[in-house]
Structures are given as C-alpha cells and as structure tokens.
Amino acid sequence: MLLPQSHDNRSFFQPSAFLLIGIPGLEAVHGWLSIPFCSMYSLALTGNCLILLAVRRTPSLHQPMYYFLSMLSLTDLGLTLCTLPTTLAVLWFDYRRIAFDACLIQMFFLHSFSVVESSVLLAMSFDRFVAISNPLRYASVLTNSVIGRIGMAIVTRASVSLFPVPFLLKRLNFCPEKIQLSHSFCFHADMMKRACADITVNILYGLYVVLSTGFLDSLLIALSYGLILHTVMGLASPQERIRALNTCVSHILAVLVFYVPVIGVSIIHRFGKHAPPIVHALVAYVYLIVPPVLNPIIYSVKSKHIREAMLRLLRRKGQS
C-alpha cells in the first residue's frame, strides 16, 4: 500500500513503492522477450567473468592495460547485476513493485557504475597515451600502486558525485497518481519526474554530475587521442604508426559502445517527451545492457593475449 507521510506539518506524499514497467505495448509477449534478455545477461556475466579470471590466472597479463580492462569488466558486472533482478522479475513474473528505498539504492548504484565506467575509459585512454608517447617509462609510470590509487580515486569520485542524489529525491513530494516508472529499473530522471514539487535543484545537480563526469571524461578522452595521433604521426615508418594505432582500436570501440547510448539516453530524456514509450525503454536497455555484452567480445576479438587466455580457461573447464 502507498502511504502518505507527514513532513513539516504539511501534506507530504512519499510512495512506499513504485511500479516498474517492462517494454510498453509488448506486455503480452514479455515471456518471449525474456529469452533474448536472458541471453544478453548470460553473455555479459560470462564474458566479463572470463576476462577477470583470464587476467588473474595469466602472469603475462599482469600489466597496466589488463588491470584497467579488469576494472572495466568489474564495472560491467556491476551494471549488469544492478538491472538483472528487476528486469527479469518484470519479464518473467510480471512482478512490478519495487520499494521506494530499494529504488533509491538501485538508482544510486546504477548511476555510480555508469560514472565509474566513464572514469575507467578515461584511465584507459591515459594508459594508451603513456604506452605510445613514452613506452620506455610505461612500467615505471603506471606501477601497481599508481593503478590502485587510480582505482580508488575512480570509486571515490563516483560515490561522492552520486551521494546527494538519493537525499535530493527523498525530500520531494510525490504525486500519488504518478507512481509508475518508465523502465524496469530506477533512473534518476525518471523518478524525479514523478514528483509534485519543484525539481529545479534535482535537474541542476543532475546536469552538474553529467557535465563533471561523462562530459568532462569524453573531452579528456578526445584530448588524449589528439595527443596520441600527434605522437603517432611523428613515428618514422607507416608500419610503426599502424602498430601503435592498432593497440587503441579495442579502447576506441569500447568508448563508442558506451558513449553513443549515453548520448541517446540524454537526448531522449531531455528532448524526447513526445517519443513513444517503447523508444525510451529500448534506448535505456541499449545503454545498460549492450556495453557489458560487447566489451568482452571486443577485447577477446582484438586482443590475441586475452583471447588465448580465455580459450585456455574454457579448455580447462571442459577437461574438468
């Protein structure tokens, strides 16, 4: 039951739960739609776990590039596990209810992992810049302690950036008739639109987080590749240039896989008010599910060392 709460002696309504939705207009085939969703979740979990195991069990992969790849895989696992329970609950069992506080927690971790992924991609671009511009000092610059501090800074940045968001939502007066969200998981933009109150502070803080994380990171990644190209153009032979750029292909693809859906979600939420609900839902699913599915495929295809390590793991599993 959705109960109003008292707040400063004024009428204040905060729902005890929100109602989630699967794919609007396709409720009758949610059972069938759960098959591709289960397949994608399985691919994401299996692929990223294999990368983590491959890096851990292969001494030759104990290098900065692969440590950052492990961070990316951990982040993708977090993103996948954030949305998996509620999405499959809606598609399998039509269980749409999520407690208000549980929704806040899911929203916090979902956006935090997104910020972490953006930061890890930035760190990986720095890794490629150091490897190409100053290969002789690569190992001395990116030591294990430096990589550990970068990882801690990334997690701290995401946590601090997103920490105020649940409290900004908690203070809002919500509309009793607007408790149905637009997805099978909790987005900040989606939740705040259910309020019957001034959400200017939420909008401004959300914009600040986007600009200070994803937008800033994308600019710095672009700057890193500008410097990388400048360095590569100074190499003597075309073969050296191709070899240097080839080490960046996997990262460039991972950046595109992450940022293109992020831009799509931002545009839809800000300018797509009249777009069909199914468009909002599909863009959000692409943003949250496709990168964790594709990143292991990209790195296993483009990196011979990762591919061989993963195949060795699979052969050992098959023999056991």
N, C-alpha and C positions, 0 to 999 in steps of 0.2 A: 504494500500500500504506500502511496506517496503522501507524506505527511508534511504540512507546513510547520515552520519553526518560528519562534519569536526572536526578534532581533531589534534591540534598542526601542522596545515598546511600539514598533511599527509592524505592519503586516509584511511578513517576510516568508517567502516560499522557497524551500530548497528540496528538490525531489530526493526521495530515498533511493531512487533508481532511475536510470534512463532505459529507453528501449532501442535496441540496435536493429539494423535492417541489413539484409543480405544484398542482393542485386535487384534494385527496384524494377518491377514489371516482369521479373523472371522467377517469382516465388514458387510457381508451380513446378519448376524444374531444378530447384535447389539441390535435390538429391543427386541428379546427374551432374550438376555443376561442381559438386563436391569432389568428383573424380579428378578433373584437371587441377583443382586447388590442392588436393592431397598429393598429387604427383609433383607439383611445384614445391610444396613444403618439404616433401621427402627428398627431392633433388637438392634443395637448399641446405637441409640439415646434413645429408650425406656428404655432399661436396665440400662444405666448409669444415666438417669434422675430419674428412680425409686430408685436407690441406694442413690442418693443425697437427694431426698425427704424423704426416709426412715430414713436416719441418722439425717436429720434436725428435723423431727417431732417425733422422738422417744427418749425421755430423757435418757433411759438406754443405748443408742448407743453413747452418748456424751463422748466418751473415745478416747484416742490417736490412737488406732488401726483403729477405724472407721473414725476418722478425716483424717488419711493418705489414707484410702480407698476412701474417698470423693475427695481427691486430685487426686487420680488415675482416678476416674470417670470423673472429670473435664478435665483432660488431654486427656482422650479417646474421650470425646465430642469434644474437640478442634481438635484432629487429624481427626475425622470423618467429621467435618464441613469444614476442610481445603480442602478435596478432593471431597466432595459430589457434589458441583456445577459444576465443570468442568467435572467430570466423567459422571454424568447424562446428561450434555449438549451434550457430545460426543455420548453417547449411545442412547439417545432419539432423538436428533435433528440433529446429525452429525455436531454440531457447534464446530469446532476445533480451532478457532482462540482465542488466549489469548495475550493481550497486553504485551509488554516486561516488563514494570514496574509492572504490575499485576502479571506476572510470578515470578518476583523477590520477591514480597510480599508473594505470596503463598509459594514459596520455603523457605523463611525465617521462616514463621510460622510453616510450616510442619516439618522442621528440629528442630526448637525450641521446639515444643511439644514432639518430639522424645527424645531430651535431657532431658526435664522435666520428661518424663515418666521413663527414666533410673534413674534419681535422686530420684524420688518418690519411686521406687522399692528399691533403696539403703536405703532410710529413713525407709521404712517398715521393712527391714531386721534389722536395728538398733533397731526399736521398738520391734521386736520379741526377739532380744538378751537381751534387758533390761528386758522385761517381764519374760523371762525364767531364766536369771542368777541372777537377783536381784528383784524378784517380790514385796518385801516389800517396795522398794523405787520407784517402777514403776511410780506411780501417782505423786510423788514429783520430779522425774527427767523429765518426759515428761508432763510438765504443758502446759496450753493453750498458754501462752506467748512463751514458747520454741517452740511449734509446729508452731505458727505463724511466728517466726523468721526462722525456718527451711524452711517453705513455701516461704518466701521472698527470702531466700538465693538460693533456687532452681530456682525460676523465674529469679533472677538476674544473676545467673550462665549461664543459657541458653541464655538470652538476650545478655550478654557480649560476650559469645563464638561465637554466630552467627552474631553479629552486623557487623563485617568486610566483611562477605561473599557477600552480595549484591554489595558492592563497589568494591570488587575484580572482580566480574563478569562485572560490569558496565564499567570497564576500558578496557575490552578485545575488540579486533577487530574480528567481527564475519564473517562467510562465508555466502554470500547471498544464496548459493545453499544448505545450511545445516540448514534450519530453522524449520525442522520437528523434534519434540522431540519423545522419545520412549514410552511415557506414556500419560495418560490423566490428568497429573498433572506435576508440575515442580520440578525436583530433581536437586541438585547442580551438581552432577557428570554428569548428562545428559546434562545440559545447557553448562557446560564448554567445553564439547567435540564438541560443535558446533562452537567453536572459531577457527579463522585462525590466531592464535598467540601462543606465548609461555605460557603455562598454568602451568608451574612448581610451581609458587607461590600458585596458587589455589589448586594444588594437595597437596603441603606440608601443607598448612593451613588446608585443609580438613582432612588430616591424623592427624594433631595435635588435631583437635576437636574430632575426633573419639577416639584417644588414651587418651585424657584428660577427656573425658566424659564416653562414653559407655564402653571402655576397662577398665578404672580405676574403674568405678562403679561395673562392673562384678567381678573384682578381690576383691573389698571390700565386695561385697555380699558373695562371696565364703569364704572369711576370717570370716565374721560374722557367717556363718553356721558351719565353723570349730569350732569356739568358742562355738556356741550353742550345737553342738554334744559333745564337751568336757564337757560342763556343764550337759547335759542330761545323759551322761554315768556315772556321779557321783551321780545321784539320786538313792535312796535306792531300790525302787521296780520297776519291769517291767511296772506296771500299770502307775506309775508316768512318766516314760520315754515315753510311748505311748501317754499319755495325753499331755505331753509337745510338742512332735513332731507333734501331730495332729493339734496343733494351727498354725503350719508353713506350712501345706500342701497347703492351698489356695495361699499363697505367693509364694511358690516354683513353683506351676503351672503357676502363673502369670509371674514369671521370665522366665520360659521356653517359654511361649507363646510369650513373647516379644523378647527375645534374639535369639532364634533359627531363626526366619525370618530375624532379623537384620544381623546375620552372613551370611545367604543365600544371602541377597542383596549385602553385601560387597564382597562376593566371586564372585558373578555373574558380578558385575561392574568391578572387578579387573582382573579376570581370565576367564570370560565367553564371550570374544569378539566374538567367533565363535558360541556361542549358538544361537539357533533360537530366533527371536524377541519375539515370544509368551512366551518363558521361562522367559525372562527379565520382561515382563509385568505381568505374573502370580505371580512371586516371589514378585514383588513390591506391587501388590494388597494384597497378603497374609500379608506382613509386615505392611501395613497401615490399613487394614480393619479387619483382623481376631482378633488381640488383643482387640480392642474396643467391638467386638461382644462377645468374650469368657470370658473376665474378669467378667462381671456381672453374667454370668451363673456359673462360677467357685465359686464366693463368695456366690451366692444365694444357691447353692447346698451344699457347705461345711460349711457355717455358718448358724446355726439354727436361731440366732438372726436376721440376715439380711433377711433370708427367711421369717420369721414370720412377720417382719416389712413391707416387700414388699407385702405380702399377705393381711395384714390389709389395706394397701393403695389401693390395687386393689378392695377389698371388698367395701371400702368406695366409690370408683369411681363407682362401679357397682350399689350400692344403690342410689347414687345421679343421 
